[in-house]
């Protein structure tokens, strides 16, 4: 569902800096998009790319963590969680 919402055209700017054909970002519960966009210098394209990366890279995080813990690979589990926390904070979900 997130991927479907993110595959819309983004805001384009004319040569004088005005917005042309702006597509609003979807509201995602628990995500502070304003703070995230502030951190990313209001770069919506980068923000959407980070959201897509989150979906692509972390869709299996629960299974990965479970596997690490079952194998007693605690350090690897900690690294996975650290990376997830980092990108979650960047997109405003932290």
Secondary structure, 3 states (H helix, E strand, C coil): CHHHHHCCCCCEECCCCCEECCCCCCCCCCCCHHHHHHHCCCCHHHHHHHHHHHHHHHCCHHHHHHHHHHCCCHHHHHHHHHHHHHHHHHHCCC
